[in-house]
């Protein structure tokens, strides 16, 4: 088996993964990802015990336990580029022998659970609620560099329908990726489900206008008006499609929880985002620890 070069697999002097500064024993089989480094402690404060705290750049990691379940929380920072780094580094820790620099013969599948904030584009989805992404459209380019598995006919039709509503001014090639069905069954049985749009930026890419002229001025109306076989786009954020795409490529299971802090359709923002985030964190942790 070919040895992975030192420039492809970069390690720190202590043998830890280059970007996230972690060793294989530092992480649990269930990984919670958050964008904001400060949110790591917001989650780990509910652990019964924290065995490890490490940080490097925007990547903060806490590993601990709730009851008998071991969990890792890691911040990714914002955007698909950071997801590309974190998911590959995590996969490296569990599926590559760092001494021989070769893939392990028996590969491990991690449970990757995103807890992030988002804005909805449908008027009937309330602010401060929780939404799970069953499917995500990616407007970022990260997944175009990976060979992805072939889509079902239904997914091909769904993606084609989405491409047809993109404003003609946009020059992009969207992709589609799905959550893991087993995690959806275990963790999302009583939570609102939706299709998420992953944007490559926060402002113009999500239809916001400040002190610039956007290429397209009708993104929100185009996206909120999308409908295919009873399915619609519920929300916009910046990581989910890449998490789902990479998890599928690398053989991991992923699910994305979106804490809704804004409703773009009615221009409403949460009156107490900190309370909303904390309440949803507790709800999600209860689901994770109760799942078999």
Backbone as CSV, one residue per row, in Angstrom:
resi,resn,N_x,N_y,N_z,CA_x,CA_y,CA_z,C_x,C_y,C_z
1,UNK,0.841,-1.186,0.000,0.000,0.000,0.000,0.885,1.249,0.000
2,UNK,0.619,2.238,-0.858,1.483,3.419,-0.946,1.527,4.190,0.365
3,UNK,2.709,4.689,0.701,2.874,5.524,1.881,2.445,6.949,1.535
4,UNK,1.659,7.563,2.405,1.191,8.932,2.186,2.326,9.892,2.523
5,UNK,2.632,10.788,1.635,3.803,11.648,1.778,3.649,12.642,2.932
6,UNK,4.776,13.212,3.336,4.786,14.191,4.419,4.141,15.512,4.011
7,UNK,4.015,15.749,2.719,3.345,16.979,2.281,1.841,16.777,2.075
8,UNK,1.404,15.531,1.938,-0.026,15.250,1.870,-0.607,15.052,3.270
9,UNK,0.094,14.317,4.099,-0.311,14.090,5.484,0.695,14.805,6.387
10,UNK,0.316,16.003,6.829,1.214,16.829,7.635,0.890,16.619,9.113
11,UNK,1.914,16.315,9.899,1.754,16.105,11.333,2.598,17.106,12.107
12,UNK,2.156,17.431,13.308,2.935,18.261,14.204,4.069,17.433,14.820
13,UNK,5.051,18.070,15.441,6.171,17.324,16.049,5.741,16.251,17.045
14,UNK,4.593,16.458,17.717,4.122,15.449,18.677,3.292,14.357,18.015
15,UNK,3.186,14.397,16.688,2.440,13.378,15.956,0.967,13.674,15.789
16,UNK,0.531,14.840,16.226,-0.887,15.187,16.125,-1.230,15.721,14.741
17,UNK,-2.518,15.675,14.401,-2.990,16.202,13.120,-2.649,17.680,13.032
18,UNK,-2.134,18.110,11.894,-1.498,19.422,11.747,-2.388,20.596,12.139
19,UNK,-3.598,20.630,11.625,-4.437,21.806,11.834,-5.160,21.788,13.174
20,UNK,-5.710,20.629,13.549,-6.556,20.584,14.746,-5.793,20.177,16.001
21,UNK,-4.513,19.792,15.848,-3.632,19.549,16.994,-4.118,18.406,17.886
22,UNK,-4.707,17.375,17.279,-5.256,16.270,18.048,-4.566,14.962,17.706
23,UNK,-4.513,14.064,18.704,-4.013,12.708,18.543,-5.208,11.760,18.428
24,UNK,-5.010,10.561,17.903,-6.138,9.641,17.751,-6.913,9.387,19.039
25,UNK,-6.211,9.290,20.159,-6.897,9.002,21.421,-7.656,10.203,21.978
26,UNK,-7.495,11.365,21.371,-8.140,12.574,21.876,-9.607,12.685,21.501
27,UNK,-10.062,11.905,20.525,-11.425,12.101,20.019,-12.306,10.893,20.276
28,UNK,-13.591,11.175,20.465,-14.594,10.127,20.622,-15.123,9.703,19.265
29,UNK,-15.950,8.663,19.260,-16.559,8.207,18.003,-17.719,9.106,17.569
30,UNK,-18.248,9.888,18.508,-19.293,10.861,18.191,-18.697,12.251,18.314
31,UNK,-18.728,12.990,17.203,-18.114,14.307,17.124,-19.205,15.349,16.907
32,UNK,-19.259,16.360,17.778,-20.146,17.495,17.580,-19.319,18.627,16.992
33,UNK,-19.730,19.145,15.842,-19.016,20.277,15.246,-19.824,21.557,15.429
34,UNK,-19.121,22.630,15.729,-19.728,23.954,15.849,-18.841,24.927,15.092
35,UNK,-19.413,26.005,14.599,-18.604,26.986,13.897,-17.824,27.880,14.844
36,UNK,-18.502,28.372,15.870,-17.952,29.347,16.800,-17.096,28.663,17.863
37,UNK,-15.825,29.024,18.002,-14.986,28.424,19.051,-15.568,28.583,20.454
38,UNK,-16.258,29.704,20.725,-16.846,29.909,22.048,-17.983,28.932,22.335
39,UNK,-18.575,28.370,21.287,-19.699,27.458,21.504,-19.239,26.096,22.012
40,UNK,-17.967,25.791,21.880,-17.467,24.516,22.399,-17.718,24.425,23.902
41,UNK,-17.336,25.475,24.635,-17.553,25.483,26.087,-19.029,25.556,26.438
42,UNK,-19.847,26.186,25.571,-21.289,26.223,25.803,-21.877,24.819,25.818
43,UNK,-21.252,23.920,25.069,-21.721,22.530,25.025,-21.064,21.700,26.115
44,UNK,-19.755,21.797,26.256,-19.052,20.926,27.206,-19.396,21.245,28.661
45,UNK,-19.991,22.415,28.938,-20.395,22.705,30.324,-21.480,21.738,30.793
46,UNK,-22.140,21.069,29.845,-23.152,20.082,30.198,-22.583,18.663,30.303
47,UNK,-21.296,18.499,30.056,-20.657,17.200,30.239,-20.539,16.904,31.732
48,UNK,-20.580,15.636,32.081,-20.325,15.244,33.469,-18.854,15.399,33.816
49,UNK,-18.003,15.265,32.820,-16.574,15.459,33.018,-15.900,15.761,31.698
50,UNK,-14.880,16.611,31.728,-14.110,16.955,30.537,-12.686,16.450,30.733
51,UNK,-12.246,15.548,29.869,-10.926,14.931,30.005,-9.851,15.643,29.203
52,UNK,-10.269,16.426,28.189,-9.282,17.032,27.295,-9.782,18.371,26.782
53,UNK,-8.875,19.344,26.782,-9.120,20.640,26.144,-7.872,20.999,25.345
54,UNK,-8.042,21.186,24.046,-6.937,21.584,23.183,-7.421,22.649,22.208
55,UNK,-6.503,23.480,21.744,-6.881,24.469,20.746,-5.687,24.812,19.873
56,UNK,-5.991,25.163,18.639,-5.014,25.674,17.686,-5.788,26.456,16.633
57,UNK,-5.370,27.695,16.402,-6.088,28.572,15.477,-7.555,28.660,15.913
58,UNK,-8.492,28.485,14.967,-9.906,28.531,15.316,-10.455,27.183,15.769
59,UNK,-9.590,26.180,15.852,-10.033,24.823,16.158,-9.868,24.530,17.653
60,UNK,-10.967,24.623,18.393,-10.994,24.341,19.828,-11.699,23.007,20.032
61,UNK,-11.113,22.139,20.850,-11.668,20.804,21.055,-11.798,20.497,22.538
62,UNK,-12.955,20.008,22.942,-13.170,19.458,24.281,-13.692,18.033,24.116
63,UNK,-13.123,17.092,24.857,-13.626,15.723,24.883,-13.986,15.359,26.312
64,UNK,-15.155,14.744,26.474,-15.598,14.370,27.813,-16.724,13.364,27.744
65,UNK,-17.481,13.266,28.819,-18.534,12.259,28.898,-19.815,12.852,29.474
66,UNK,-20.928,12.304,29.003,-22.222,12.492,29.633,-22.709,11.095,29.980
67,UNK,-22.811,10.807,31.255,-23.078,9.437,31.653,-21.933,8.550,31.216
68,UNK,-22.248,7.519,30.461,-21.216,6.601,29.966,-20.830,6.898,28.520
69,UNK,-21.412,7.941,27.949,-21.139,8.247,26.544,-20.022,9.281,26.414
70,UNK,-19.028,8.938,25.610,-17.899,9.832,25.355,-18.217,10.678,24.123
71,UNK,-17.975,11.979,24.232,-18.285,12.915,23.155,-17.117,13.863,22.948
72,UNK,-16.939,14.290,21.705,-15.969,15.331,21.375,-16.714,16.489,20.734
73,UNK,-16.389,17.702,21.154,-16.907,18.914,20.514,-15.724,19.647,19.912
74,UNK,-15.824,20.019,18.644,-14.747,20.740,17.969,-15.315,21.903,17.173
75,UNK,-14.664,23.048,17.263,-15.066,24.189,16.441,-14.353,24.124,15.101
76,UNK,-15.090,24.463,14.072,-14.534,24.407,12.720,-14.195,25.781,12.166
77,UNK,-14.729,26.853,12.797,-14.722,28.120,12.097,-15.833,28.092,11.060
78,UNK,-15.892,29.148,10.253,-17.007,29.296,9.320,-16.606,28.882,7.908
79,UNK,-17.483,28.141,7.233,-17.324,27.908,5.805,-16.822,26.545,5.407
80,UNK,-17.048,26.227,4.126,-16.717,24.907,3.588,-15.214,24.642,3.583
81,UNK,-14.397,25.672,3.379,-12.955,25.462,3.396,-12.477,24.913,4.716
82,UNK,-13.032,25.412,5.820,-12.666,24.887,7.130,-13.213,23.488,7.355
83,UNK,-14.401,23.213,6.841,-14.954,21.862,6.952,-14.049,20.864,6.228
84,UNK,-13.537,21.234,5.077,-12.616,20.381,4.325,-11.416,19.996,5.194
85,UNK,-10.891,20.947,5.962,-9.748,20.687,6.834,-10.148,19.790,7.995
86,UNK,-11.193,20.155,8.721,-11.534,19.452,9.959,-11.966,18.019,9.701
87,UNK,-12.832,17.789,8.706,-13.298,16.428,8.474,-12.183,15.521,7.973
88,UNK,-11.293,16.053,7.141,-10.173,15.230,6.701,-9.202,14.943,7.838
89,UNK,-8.958,15.928,8.701,-8.082,15.689,9.848,-8.689,14.671,10.807
90,UNK,-10.006,14.756,11.051,-10.661,13.775,11.917,-10.598,12.382,11.314
91,UNK,-10.846,12.288,10.008,-10.756,10.992,9.349,-9.345,10.436,9.422
92,UNK,-8.352,11.301,9.289,-6.956,10.878,9.404,-6.697,10.203,10.743
93,UNK,-7.252,10.780,11.824,-6.985,10.260,13.163,-7.535,8.860,13.373
94,UNK,-8.645,8.526,12.712,-9.254,7.218,12.952,-8.978,6.202,11.854
95,UNK,-8.596,6.652,10.672,-8.500,5.715,9.548,-7.139,5.650,8.864
96,UNK,-6.153,6.371,9.385,-4.789,6.275,8.864,-3.844,5.925,10.005
97,UNK,-2.988,4.939,9.789,-1.940,4.616,10.755,-0.875,5.702,10.645
98,UNK,-0.763,6.526,11.662,0.130,7.676,11.588,1.602,7.282,11.679
99,UNK,1.883,6.076,12.108,3.272,5.600,12.159,3.746,5.117,10.792
100,UNK,2.886,4.366,10.107,3.268,3.830,8.795,2.816,4.729,7.644
101,UNK,1.957,5.712,7.954,1.400,6.614,6.946,0.634,5.852,5.860
102,UNK,-0.115,4.873,6.273,-0.937,4.089,5.348,-2.350,3.964,5.917
103,UNK,-3.372,3.868,5.055,-4.739,3.660,5.544,-4.847,2.351,6.320
104,UNK,-5.659,2.362,7.357,-5.877,1.164,8.158,-6.728,0.167,7.366
105,UNK,-6.530,-1.122,7.591,-7.324,-2.120,6.851,-8.802,-2.108,7.236
106,UNK,-9.080,-1.779,8.500,-10.460,-1.728,8.970,-10.811,-0.275,9.290
107,UNK,-11.716,0.283,8.515,-12.026,1.704,8.630,-13.149,1.943,9.632
108,UNK,-13.062,3.063,10.344,-14.061,3.441,11.339,-14.965,4.532,10.774
109,UNK,-16.239,4.463,11.139,-17.207,5.475,10.731,-17.588,6.315,11.944
110,UNK,-17.290,7.599,11.890,-17.640,8.521,12.961,-19.072,9.018,12.810
111,UNK,-19.693,9.376,13.933,-20.955,10.104,13.921,-20.619,11.586,14.034
112,UNK,-20.950,12.357,13.023,-20.618,13.781,12.983,-21.919,14.572,13.071
113,UNK,-22.052,15.343,14.157,-23.292,16.043,14.454,-23.012,17.540,14.486
114,UNK,-23.494,18.249,13.498,-23.313,19.706,13.473,-24.388,20.382,14.306
115,UNK,-23.976,21.312,15.158,-24.905,22.201,15.856,-24.534,23.614,15.449
116,UNK,-25.342,24.204,14.580,-25.016,25.517,14.052,-26.223,26.438,14.055
117,UNK,-25.970,27.710,13.805,-27.056,28.680,13.694,-27.350,28.947,12.221
118,UNK,-28.552,29.425,11.973,-28.972,29.590,10.586,-30.142,30.557,10.508
119,UNK,-30.415,30.999,9.291,-31.598,31.800,9.023,-32.514,31.073,8.060
120,UNK,-33.816,31.105,8.327,-34.779,30.459,7.432,-35.273,31.461,6.396
121,UNK,-35.798,30.919,5.302,-36.327,31.773,4.230,-37.795,31.468,3.957
122,UNK,-38.430,30.740,4.881,-39.857,30.454,4.788,-40.552,31.115,5.966
123,UNK,-41.602,31.879,5.686,-42.245,32.696,6.713,-42.846,31.877,7.846
124,UNK,-43.207,30.621,7.577,-43.911,29.832,8.586,-42.988,29.082,9.537
125,UNK,-41.664,29.194,9.382,-40.735,28.532,10.301,-40.306,29.548,11.348
126,UNK,-40.600,29.300,12.624,-40.381,30.336,13.640,-38.913,30.512,14.039
127,UNK,-38.581,31.754,14.368,-37.293,32.070,14.979,-37.209,31.377,16.339
128,UNK,-35.990,30.979,16.731,-35.675,30.275,17.981,-36.050,28.800,17.933
129,UNK,-36.495,28.299,16.772,-36.825,26.879,16.661,-35.609,26.093,16.191
130,UNK,-35.773,24.777,16.099,-34.701,23.880,15.685,-35.120,23.155,14.416
131,UNK,-34.204,23.055,13.479,-34.482,22.430,12.186,-33.335,21.493,11.826
132,UNK,-33.662,20.347,11.264,-32.655,19.383,10.829,-32.633,19.313,9.309
133,UNK,-31.445,19.333,8.742,-31.265,19.276,7.288,-31.289,17.825,6.819
134,UNK,-32.297,17.459,6.041,-32.302,16.124,5.448,-31.391,16.077,4.223
135,UNK,-31.369,17.199,3.506,-30.611,17.338,2.260,-30.035,18.744,2.228
136,UNK,-28.903,18.910,1.539,-28.330,20.248,1.396,-27.856,20.458,-0.033
137,UNK,-28.147,21.633,-0.551,-27.568,22.095,-1.814,-26.321,22.913,-1.486
138,UNK,-25.212,22.625,-2.137,-23.985,23.362,-1.918,-23.688,24.316,-3.053
139,UNK,-23.535,25.600,-2.734,-23.099,26.582,-3.716,-21.595,26.819,-3.631
140,UNK,-20.944,26.221,-2.620,-19.484,26.299,-2.514,-18.858,25.350,-3.541
141,UNK,-17.561,25.456,-3.699,-16.883,24.629,-4.707,-16.080,23.473,-4.119
142,UNK,-16.085,23.325,-2.793,-15.193,22.347,-2.161,-15.402,20.929,-2.676
143,UNK,-16.655,20.512,-2.817,-16.915,19.115,-3.175,-16.636,18.805,-4.640
144,UNK,-16.401,19.818,-5.464,-16.082,19.564,-6.872,-14.701,18.935,-7.047
145,UNK,-13.903,18.931,-5.983,-12.570,18.343,-6.050,-12.551,16.891,-5.567
146,UNK,-13.705,16.338,-5.208,-13.817,14.965,-4.720,-14.705,14.153,-5.657
147,UNK,-14.353,12.889,-5.855,-15.223,11.969,-6.579,-16.346,11.536,-5.649
148,UNK,-17.563,11.952,-5.966,-18.704,11.615,-5.132,-19.452,10.432,-5.728
149,UNK,-20.142,9.708,-4.849,-20.916,8.569,-5.317,-22.077,9.053,-6.171
150,UNK,-22.541,8.191,-7.041,-23.636,8.564,-7.931,-24.915,8.810,-7.139
151,UNK,-25.719,9.750,-7.613,-26.966,10.098,-6.937,-28.112,9.213,-7.412
152,UNK,-29.127,9.119,-6.575,-30.347,8.446,-6.984,-31.047,9.288,-8.050
153,UNK,-31.955,8.669,-8.761,-32.699,9.409,-9.788,-33.494,10.550,-9.168
154,UNK,-34.058,10.305,-7.976,-34.832,11.345,-7.309,-33.956,12.537,-6.952
155,UNK,-32.732,12.265,-6.474,-31.822,13.356,-6.131,-31.354,14.102,-7.382
156,UNK,-31.128,13.382,-8.454,-30.750,14.042,-9.709,-31.843,14.992,-10.170
157,UNK,-33.076,14.568,-10.050,-34.200,15.418,-10.448,-34.333,16.618,-9.519
158,UNK,-34.108,16.395,-8.227,-34.185,17.489,-7.260,-33.105,18.528,-7.540
159,UNK,-31.887,18.075,-7.799,-30.798,19.004,-8.086,-31.047,19.756,-9.394
160,UNK,-31.548,19.061,-10.386,-31.851,19.714,-11.663,-32.919,20.793,-11.479
161,UNK,-33.910,20.507,-10.649,-34.960,21.491,-10.397,-34.389,22.720,-9.696
162,UNK,-33.455,22.496,-8.770,-32.834,23.630,-8.087,-32.002,24.470,-9.055
163,UNK,-31.239,23.813,-9.908,-30.435,24.552,-10.882,-31.307,25.429,-11.773
164,UNK,-32.514,24.987,-12.038,-33.387,25.729,-12.954,-33.888,27.036,-12.363
165,UNK,-33.831,27.185,-11.027,-34.327,28.423,-10.424,-33.201,29.379,-10.045
166,UNK,-31.951,28.964,-10.250,-30.841,29.854,-9.945,-30.876,31.074,-10.853
167,UNK,-30.725,32.264,-10.299,-30.679,33.458,-11.153,-29.594,33.331,-12.214
168,UNK,-29.900,33.771,-13.412,-28.980,33.587,-14.535,-27.655,34.293,-14.314
169,UNK,-27.616,35.285,-13.426,-26.375,36.021,-13.182,-25.348,35.197,-12.402
170,UNK,-25.789,34.152,-11.711,-24.876,33.355,-10.893,-24.115,32.356,-11.756
171,UNK,-22.822,32.323,-11.595,-21.976,31.380,-12.328,-21.444,30.359,-11.332
172,UNK,-22.234,29.318,-11.086,-21.823,28.304,-10.104,-22.419,26.960,-10.506
173,UNK,-21.868,25.907,-9.924,-22.320,24.547,-10.209,-22.703,23.877,-8.890
174,UNK,-23.954,24.009,-8.473,-24.357,23.450,-7.183,-24.295,21.927,-7.154
175,UNK,-24.145,21.402,-5.951,-24.170,19.954,-5.741,-25.173,19.630,-4.642
176,UNK,-25.436,18.366,-4.450,-26.423,17.918,-3.464,-25.801,16.832,-2.595
177,UNK,-26.094,16.861,-1.301,-25.629,15.816,-0.392,-26.686,15.608,0.685
178,UNK,-26.754,14.383,1.207,-27.811,14.014,2.152,-27.267,13.672,3.530
179,UNK,-28.137,13.846,4.530,-27.838,13.398,5.887,-27.856,11.874,5.941
180,UNK,-27.298,11.335,7.008,-27.345,9.883,7.221,-28.729,9.485,7.713
181,UNK,-29.331,8.514,7.063,-30.694,8.113,7.407,-30.806,7.561,8.818
182,UNK,-29.809,6.812,9.269,-29.868,6.240,10.614,-29.851,7.334,11.677
183,UNK,-29.019,8.364,11.480,-28.991,9.465,12.437,-30.281,10.274,12.398
184,UNK,-30.856,10.435,11.209,-32.150,11.110,11.123,-33.208,10.367,11.930
185,UNK,-33.218,9.055,11.826,-34.200,8.244,12.550,-33.993,8.350,14.056
186,UNK,-32.739,8.308,14.488,-32.438,8.318,15.917,-32.616,9.687,16.569
187,UNK,-32.272,10.746,15.840,-32.128,12.045,16.483,-33.136,13.100,16.039
188,UNK,-33.850,12.862,14.949,-34.682,13.940,14.386,-36.138,13.562,14.218
189,UNK,-36.593,12.592,14.982,-37.939,12.074,14.736,-39.034,13.088,15.047
190,UNK,-38.800,14.063,15.933,-39.841,15.030,16.275,-39.395,16.468,16.047
191,UNK,-38.467,16.665,15.100,-37.925,17.988,14.798,-38.281,18.347,13.354
192,UNK,-38.521,19.632,13.107,-38.814,20.096,11.753,-37.669,19.727,10.816
193,UNK,-38.015,19.194,9.650,-37.027,18.805,8.652,-37.078,19.766,7.479
194,UNK,-35.945,19.927,6.801,-35.932,20.808,5.653,-34.724,20.602,4.770
195,UNK,-34.746,21.269,3.632,-33.599,21.296,2.723,-32.813,22.572,3.002
196,UNK,-31.521,22.412,3.181,-30.645,23.532,3.527,-29.823,23.946,2.319
197,UNK,-29.649,25.246,2.187,-28.766,25.783,1.156,-27.473,26.237,1.821
198,UNK,-26.344,25.689,1.382,-25.044,26.074,1.915,-24.405,27.082,0.973
199,UNK,-24.215,28.293,1.490,-23.665,29.391,0.694,-22.160,29.527,0.951
200,UNK,-21.417,30.089,-0.010,-19.975,30.274,0.161,-19.612,31.587,0.841
201,UNK,-20.600,32.314,1.342,-20.347,33.562,2.033,-21.572,33.960,2.828
202,UNK,-21.441,35.032,3.612,-22.529,35.458,4.505,-23.354,36.605,3.929
203,UNK,-22.759,37.447,3.131,-23.440,38.655,2.687,-24.066,38.477,1.304
204,UNK,-23.399,38.872,0.244,-24.018,38.788,-1.081,-24.447,37.361,-1.425
205,UNK,-23.663,36.376,-0.993,-23.978,34.974,-1.301,-25.248,34.493,-0.619
206,UNK,-25.701,35.229,0.391,-26.956,34.879,1.062,-28.029,35.945,0.841
207,UNK,-27.833,36.768,-0.192,-28.856,37.743,-0.546,-28.907,38.971,0.337
208,UNK,-27.828,39.220,1.099,-27.775,40.426,1.918,-27.155,41.567,1.109
209,UNK,-27.587,42.773,1.408,-27.050,43.946,0.728,-26.621,44.975,1.760
210,UNK,-25.356,45.351,1.710,-24.845,46.405,2.582,-24.382,47.565,1.706
211,UNK,-23.073,47.781,1.619,-22.540,48.898,0.840,-21.884,48.383,-0.437
212,UNK,-22.641,47.610,-1.201,-22.125,47.045,-2.444,-23.299,46.732,-3.357
213,UNK,-22.990,46.489,-4.615,-24.007,46.091,-5.580,-23.892,44.579,-5.819
214,UNK,-24.856,43.797,-5.376,-24.789,42.352,-5.596,-25.049,41.990,-7.053
215,UNK,-24.533,40.860,-7.458,-24.776,40.367,-8.817,-26.258,40.101,-9.024
216,UNK,-26.892,39.548,-7.990,-28.320,39.256,-8.086,-29.043,39.868,-6.894
217,UNK,-30.164,40.493,-7.140,-30.923,41.137,-6.071,-32.148,40.329,-5.649
218,UNK,-32.342,39.157,-6.240,-33.551,38.388,-5.917,-33.246,36.975,-5.443
219,UNK,-32.123,36.798,-4.746,-31.749,35.458,-4.295,-32.775,34.868,-3.333
220,UNK,-33.164,35.637,-2.339,-34.080,35.100,-1.331,-35.414,34.704,-1.962
221,UNK,-35.946,35.525,-2.846,-37.220,35.174,-3.480,-37.067,33.952,-4.377
222,UNK,-35.933,33.856,-5.065,-35.705,32.688,-5.920,-35.609,31.417,-5.099
223,UNK,-34.871,31.481,-3.996,-34.667,30.289,-3.167,-35.919,29.932,-2.372
224,UNK,-36.597,30.941,-1.830,-37.794,30.653,-1.029,-38.942,30.144,-1.893
225,UNK,-38.934,30.509,-3.168,-39.988,30.057,-4.067,-39.743,28.697,-4.687
226,UNK,-38.576,28.115,-4.433,-38.276,26.805,-5.002,-39.208,25.745,-4.422
227,UNK,-39.712,24.870,-5.299,-40.542,23.742,-4.864,-40.396,22.606,-5.862
228,UNK,-40.192,21.405,-5.341,-40.086,20.225,-6.200,-40.636,19.023,-5.449
229,UNK,-41.682,18.441,-5.977,-42.313,17.259,-5.378,-42.630,17.476,-3.900
230,UNK,-43.140,18.664,-3.595,-43.509,18.984,-2.223,-42.346,19.407,-1.343
231,UNK,-41.139,19.475,-1.891,-39.958,19.849,-1.106,-39.584,21.296,-1.390
232,UNK,-39.102,21.983,-0.375,-38.717,23.376,-0.510,-37.419,23.620,0.270
233,UNK,-36.763,24.719,-0.030,-35.570,25.119,0.714,-36.024,25.844,1.967
234,UNK,-35.536,25.393,3.110,-35.973,25.954,4.382,-35.038,27.027,4.913
235,UNK,-33.722,26.852,4.741,-32.789,27.747,5.417,-31.471,27.856,4.653
236,UNK,-30.667,28.857,5.042,-29.364,29.093,4.433,-28.308,29.172,5.526
237,UNK,-27.182,28.504,5.329,-26.027,28.584,6.229,-24.772,28.330,5.420
238,UNK,-23.650,27.910,6.065,-22.387,27.888,5.340,-21.561,26.613,5.478
239,UNK,-22.115,25.528,6.074,-21.305,24.323,6.264,-21.967,23.003,5.896
240,UNK,-23.279,22.916,5.987,-23.944,21.608,5.982,-23.672,20.769,4.737
241,UNK,-23.788,21.336,3.547,-23.604,20.539,2.321,-22.222,19.933,2.267
242,UNK,-21.206,20.695,2.663,-19.840,20.170,2.635,-19.648,19.084,3.692
243,UNK,-20.250,19.258,4.869,-20.188,18.202,5.894,-20.814,16.922,5.362
244,UNK,-21.997,17.041,4.779,-22.667,15.847,4.255,-21.873,15.230,3.105
245,UNK,-21.387,16.071,2.208,-20.647,15.550,1.067,-19.386,14.821,1.487
246,UNK,-18.597,15.426,2.375,-17.350,14.796,2.813,-17.617,13.567,3.670
247,UNK,-18.627,13.614,4.518,-18.971,12.447,5.321,-19.303,11.268,4.413
248,UNK,-20.063,11.522,3.353,-20.404,10.451,2.421,-19.170,9.925,1.690
249,UNK,-18.270,10.817,1.273,-17.057,10.409,0.569,-16.146,9.577,1.475
250,UNK,-16.041,9.979,2.744,-15.101,9.339,3.666,-15.718,8.186,4.456
251,UNK,-17.008,7.970,4.316,-17.643,6.839,4.984,-18.088,7.119,6.405
252,UNK,-18.384,8.383,6.722,-18.875,8.733,8.050,-20.360,9.052,7.986
253,UNK,-20.993,9.165,9.157,-22.415,9.492,9.251,-22.546,10.920,9.746
254,UNK,-23.422,11.708,9.125,-23.526,13.107,9.503,-24.977,13.567,9.558
255,UNK,-25.221,14.499,10.468,-26.520,15.149,10.591,-26.268,16.594,11.018
256,UNK,-27.094,17.510,10.535,-26.911,18.927,10.825,-28.155,19.497,11.498
257,UNK,-27.948,20.008,12.727,-28.996,20.716,13.461,-28.801,22.217,13.259
258,UNK,-29.863,22.907,12.874,-29.815,24.342,12.640,-30.668,25.065,13.676
259,UNK,-30.027,25.895,14.491,-30.747,26.729,15.446,-31.141,28.014,14.715
260,UNK,-32.428,28.244,14.587,-32.917,29.321,13.728,-32.939,30.650,14.502
261,UNK,-32.031,31.534,14.125,-31.935,32.836,14.784,-32.545,33.960,13.956
262,UNK,-32.830,33.704,12.688,-33.385,34.758,11.835,-34.392,34.168,10.857
263,UNK,-35.414,34.961,10.542,-36.331,34.626,9.461,-36.200,35.716,8.416
264,UNK,-35.553,35.366,7.309,-35.244,36.357,6.267,-36.501,36.820,5.544
265,UNK,-37.513,35.963,5.469,-38.727,36.309,4.731,-39.512,37.414,5.413
266,UNK,-39.523,37.394,6.755,-40.281,38.425,7.486,-39.338,39.371,8.228
267,UNK,-38.034,39.260,7.946,-37.013,40.146,8.503,-37.083,40.218,10.027
268,UNK,-37.092,39.039,10.641,-37.157,38.943,12.093,-35.908,38.250,12.621
269,UNK,-35.297,38.811,13.676,-34.136,38.203,14.323,-34.478,37.879,15.772
270,UNK,-33.847,36.836,16.291,-34.104,36.396,17.661,-33.915,37.533,18.659
271,UNK,-34.827,37.629,19.619,-34.714,38.637,20.674,-33.680,38.231,21.724
272,UNK,-33.414,36.930,21.833,-32.439,36.444,22.818,-31.706,35.245,22.217
273,UNK,-30.773,35.481,21.300,-30.096,34.366,20.619,-29.330,33.450,21.569
274,UNK,-28.752,34.020,22.637,-28.024,33.186,23.584,-28.920,32.158,24.250
275,UNK,-30.113,32.586,24.641,-31.077,31.675,25.257,-31.535,30.613,24.266
276,UNK,-31.768,31.021,23.024,-32.204,30.073,21.998,-31.155,29.008,21.743
277,UNK,-29.899,29.438,21.616,-28.810,28.493,21.362,-28.668,27.525,22.531
278,UNK,-28.696,28.046,23.757,-28.518,27.189,24.934,-29.645,26.171,25.054
279,UNK,-30.873,26.605,24.809,-31.996,25.679,24.894,-31.913,24.568,23.870
280,UNK,-31.511,24.914,22.657,-31.395,23.904,21.603,-30.233,22.953,21.880
281,UNK,-29.127,23.469,22.417,-28.002,22.605,22.772,-28.451,21.528,23.755
282,UNK,-29.169,21.934,24.789,-29.642,20.964,25.784,-30.573,19.934,25.140
283,UNK,-31.447,20.394,24.259,-32.364,19.476,23.576,-31.601,18.458,22.733
284,UNK,-30.591,18.920,22.013,-29.831,18.018,21.147,-29.004,17.033,21.974
285,UNK,-28.376,17.502,23.046,-27.581,16.600,23.891,-28.468,15.515,24.510
286,UNK,-29.660,15.870,24.895,-30.591,14.866,25.435,-30.889,13.804,24.393
287,UNK,-31.054,14.218,23.143,-31.327,13.254,22.079,-30.106,12.357,21.826
288,UNK,-28.924,12.958,21.820,-27.707,12.178,21.563,-27.499,11.126,22.636
289,UNK,-27.661,11.501,23.902,-27.384,10.567,24.983,-28.497,9.534,25.155
290,UNK,-29.694,9.851,24.667,-30.796,8.883,24.772,-30.798,7.881,23.632
291,UNK,-30.104,8.214,22.518,-30.116,7.329,21.355,-29.330,6.054,21.634
292,UNK,-29.816,4.959,21.128,-29.152,3.656,21.318,-28.069,3.478,20.271
